[in-house]
């Protein structure tokens, strides 16, 4: 009999092909678990390899009520948005974009990389905003790789992308209780995941782990969600890379429609109307956009 007393869910994300073999695995939201702390969306992008002349082309699209967090293992993305930001992101750096009352952005492969071809591999997450900040003014901040703090131990390195853990805080401007990190473990190395955050999970990017007191092991592309307060000690069964996520859940419900997040279904309807009628600010230098998907392709979901 499988014993998983400290594990609430194991989520295997579905895979979507966005074209030309560019695969995305979406672990959150899931039917099993809609959010972990304030995190309401978790996508693994790639790994993918683009031939010369090809690349990523995510046309301008809107967001409200959330912060997007982009973190790459390989390749680069050129970010442009409606507050005027133009920023390349490369491995180890963090792009944190707060949509608040509304922002529009595009994500593309830059001209230099597109000319030569190359890989792309990373994680994009959405962090829902606290109710009091859902209508804050949109902002964007970029954090170079060398500014992201690291915690080192025996056989482990944890890069703290956002939030706080073990007395360390990332400079990335998170506005609610959370932890989000890139944890690399050598074979046999152990990591004790502090219980300071109510909700916690790990996503296995590569490798395989065991969890003390739990039968079996957990492998690539699995999101393992732990029970609140459980003592979690992870052992790497060979070289392993994990994303650790967690935080305090919000007291209010969150709704999702397409790229919009809000505690109010009525606000989602307003955002839909605003995008349909082209009332969002535009991205300088961009002429394309992604139209609002027809119902029920972007059906409202209730976490």
C-alpha positions in Angstrom: 0.0 0.0 0.0 1.3 3.4 -1.0 1.8 5.7 2.1 1.7 9.4 1.4 0.7 10.9 4.8 2.5 14.3 4.2 1.6 14.7 0.5 -1.7 16.3 -0.5 -1.5 15.9 -4.3 0.8 14.8 -7.0 0.0 16.7 -10.2 1.2 15.6 -13.6 0.7 18.5 -15.9 -0.9 18.1 -19.4 1.4 18.9 -22.4 0.3 21.4 -25.1 2.1 21.9 -28.4 2.1 25.6 -29.2 3.4 25.0 -32.6 6.8 23.9 -34.2 7.3 21.5 -31.3 7.3 24.1 -28.6 5.8 22.3 -25.6 4.3 23.8 -22.5 3.4 21.8 -19.4 0.8 23.6 -17.1 0.9 22.4 -13.5 -1.3 25.1 -12.1 -4.2 25.6 -12.1 -5.2 22.0 -11.9 -8.5 20.2 -11.1 -6.7 18.9 -8.0 -5.2 22.1 -6.8 -5.9 25.6 -8.3 -3.3 27.6 -6.3 -0.3 27.1 -4.1 -0.1 30.1 -1.8 -0.6 33.1 -4.1 0.7 31.2 -7.2 -2.2 30.6 -9.6 -0.4 29.6 -12.8 2.7 27.5 -13.4 4.0 26.7 -16.8 7.2 24.9 -17.9 8.2 26.2 -21.3 10.2 23.8 -23.5 12.9 22.7 -23.7 12.7 23.6 -27.3 15.3 24.3 -30.1 14.5 26.8 -32.8 16.1 26.7 -36.2 17.7 29.8 -37.7 14.9 32.2 -38.7 12.4 30.7 -36.2 11.6 31.7 -32.6 9.1 32.5 -30.0 6.4 35.0 -31.0 3.8 35.7 -28.3 1.9 38.7 -29.7 0.7 41.5 -27.4 -1.9 40.3 -24.9 -3.3 41.8 -21.7 -3.3 40.9 -18.0 -5.0 42.2 -14.9 -4.8 41.3 -11.1 -1.5 39.4 -11.1 2.3 39.5 -11.4 4.0 37.4 -14.1 7.3 35.9 -13.2 9.6 34.7 -16.0 12.8 32.6 -15.2 14.9 30.8 -17.8 17.3 27.9 -17.7 18.3 28.3 -21.4 17.9 30.8 -24.2 16.5 34.3 -24.1 13.2 36.2 -24.5 12.7 39.8 -25.5 9.9 41.4 -23.4 8.0 44.5 -24.4 5.1 46.1 -22.6 2.7 49.0 -22.5 4.5 50.9 -19.8 7.4 51.2 -22.2 9.7 48.4 -21.0 12.0 46.7 -23.5 14.1 44.0 -21.8 16.0 40.8 -22.8 15.8 38.1 -20.1 18.5 35.4 -20.0 19.2 32.4 -17.8 19.2 33.1 -14.0 17.6 36.5 -14.3 14.0 37.4 -13.2 11.4 39.4 -15.0 8.6 40.5 -12.6 5.7 42.3 -14.3 2.8 43.5 -12.2 -0.3 43.9 -14.2 -2.5 45.5 -11.5 -5.3 47.5 -13.3 -4.0 46.4 -16.7 -0.9 45.9 -18.8 -0.2 44.5 -22.3 3.0 42.7 -23.2 4.7 40.6 -25.9 7.3 37.9 -25.6 9.5 37.2 -28.7 12.8 35.9 -29.7 15.2 38.7 -30.3 16.7 39.4 -33.8 20.2 38.2 -33.0 19.1 34.8 -31.5 16.4 34.4 -34.2 19.1 34.8 -36.9 21.3 32.0 -35.5 18.7 29.8 -33.9 18.9 28.4 -30.4 17.2 26.8 -27.4 14.5 28.0 -25.0 13.7 26.5 -21.6 12.2 28.0 -18.5 9.3 28.5 -16.1 6.6 31.2 -16.2 4.3 31.7 -13.2 1.5 34.0 -12.3 1.3 35.4 -8.7 -2.2 36.6 -7.9 -2.3 40.0 -6.2 -3.8 40.7 -2.8 -7.3 42.2 -3.1 -6.2 45.6 -2.0 -3.5 45.7 -4.7 -5.5 44.2 -7.6 -6.0 47.6 -9.2 -2.5 49.0 -8.5 -0.7 50.8 -11.4 1.2 48.4 -13.7 4.9 48.1 -13.3 7.9 46.1 -14.6 11.2 45.2 -13.0 14.1 43.2 -14.2 16.6 41.5 -11.9 19.9 40.3 -13.4 21.1 36.8 -12.4 23.9 38.2 -10.1 21.3 40.0 -7.9 19.4 36.8 -7.1 20.5 35.5 -3.6 21.8 32.0 -3.2 21.7 29.6 -0.3 24.4 26.9 -0.4 24.7 23.7 1.6 26.1 20.2 1.4 25.4 19.2 -2.2 22.7 21.9 -2.7 22.3 25.4 -4.2 19.0 27.3 -3.8 18.5 30.5 -5.8 15.7 32.5 -4.2 13.8 33.9 -7.1 11.1 35.7 -5.0 9.8 35.8 -1.5 11.7 34.7 1.6 13.0 31.5 3.3 15.6 30.6 5.9 16.0 34.2 6.9 16.9 35.3 3.3 14.7 37.6 1.1 14.8 38.1 -2.6 15.0 41.6 -4.0 12.2 40.8 -6.5 9.2 42.8 -5.3 6.7 40.2 -4.1 3.8 41.8 -2.2 2.5 38.7 -0.3 3.8 35.9 1.7 5.6 33.5 -0.6 8.7 31.5 -1.5 9.8 30.7 -5.0 13.2 29.2 -5.7 15.4 27.2 -8.1 16.9 24.3 -6.1 19.7 22.1 -7.5 20.7 19.0 -5.6 23.6 16.6 -6.1 22.8 12.8 -5.9 22.1 11.9 -2.3 21.8 15.5 -1.1 19.0 16.4 1.2 16.8 19.5 1.6 14.6 20.3 4.6 11.7 22.4 3.2 10.9 24.8 6.0 7.3 24.8 7.2 7.3 28.6 7.6 4.8 28.9 4.7 1.4 27.4 5.0 1.2 25.9 1.5 4.3 24.3 -0.1 5.1 22.3 -3.2 8.0 21.3 -5.4 8.1 20.9 -9.2 10.6 18.4 -10.5 12.3 20.0 -13.5 14.9 17.2 -13.8 15.9 14.1 -11.9 14.1 12.2 -9.2 13.4 12.7 -5.5 12.3 10.8 -2.4 10.4 12.4 0.5 11.1 11.1 4.0 8.2 9.0 5.3 6.5 8.6 1.9 6.5 5.5 -0.3 8.0 5.7 -3.8 9.7 8.5 -5.5 8.7 11.5 -7.7 10.1 12.3 -11.1 10.3 14.8 -13.9 7.3 17.1 -14.5 5.5 16.2 -11.3 4.2 18.9 -8.9 4.2 17.5 -5.4 2.0 19.4 -3.0 2.6 18.9 0.7 0.2 19.1 3.6 0.4 22.2 5.7 2.8 21.9 8.7 4.3 18.6 7.6 8.0 18.0 8.1 9.4 17.7 4.6 12.8 16.3 4.0 13.7 15.7 0.3 16.5 13.4 -0.9 17.8 13.6 -4.5 18.1 10.2 -6.2 20.8 11.5 -8.5 21.4 15.0 -9.8 18.1 16.9 -9.5 16.6 20.3 -10.2 13.4 21.5 -8.4 11.4 24.6 -8.3 10.1 25.2 -4.7 6.9 27.2 -4.4 4.8 28.2 -1.4 3.1 30.9 0.6 0.0 31.8 2.5 -3.3 31.3 0.7 -5.6 34.3 0.2 -8.9 34.4 2.2 -10.8 35.4 -0.9 -11.5 33.3 -3.9 -9.8 34.0 -7.3 -11.3 33.7 -10.7 -9.5 33.2 -14.0 -10.5 34.1 -17.5 -7.9 33.7 -20.2 -5.0 36.0 -19.0 -7.1 37.8 -16.4 -7.2 37.1 -12.6 -9.5 38.8 -10.1 -11.4 38.3 -6.9 -14.4 39.7 -8.8 -16.1 38.0 -11.7 -17.6 41.4 -12.7 -14.0 42.7 -13.0 -13.2 39.9 -15.4 -16.2 40.9 -17.6 -14.9 44.5 -17.6 -11.4 43.4 -18.7 -12.9 41.2 -21.5 -14.9 44.2 -22.7 -11.9 46.5 -22.5 -9.7 44.2 -24.5 -12.4 43.5 -27.1 -12.9 47.3 -27.6 -9.1 48.0 -27.6 -9.2 50.2 -24.5 -6.0 48.8 -23.0 -2.8 50.7 -23.5 -0.7 49.5 -26.5 2.9 48.2 -26.6 5.1 50.7 -28.4 6.5 49.3 -31.6 4.0 46.4 -31.8 1.1 46.3 -34.3 -0.2 42.7 -33.7 -2.3 41.5 -30.9 -4.0 38.3 -29.7 -7.8 38.6 -29.9 -10.0 37.6 -27.0 -10.7 33.9 -27.3 -14.4 32.9 -28.0 -16.5 31.2 -25.3 -16.0 28.6 -24.0 -12.3 28.5 -25.0 -11.4 30.8 -22.1 -14.1 29.7 -19.7 -14.0 31.3 -16.2 -12.5 28.9 -13.7 -13.1 29.1 -10.0 -10.0 28.0 -7.9 
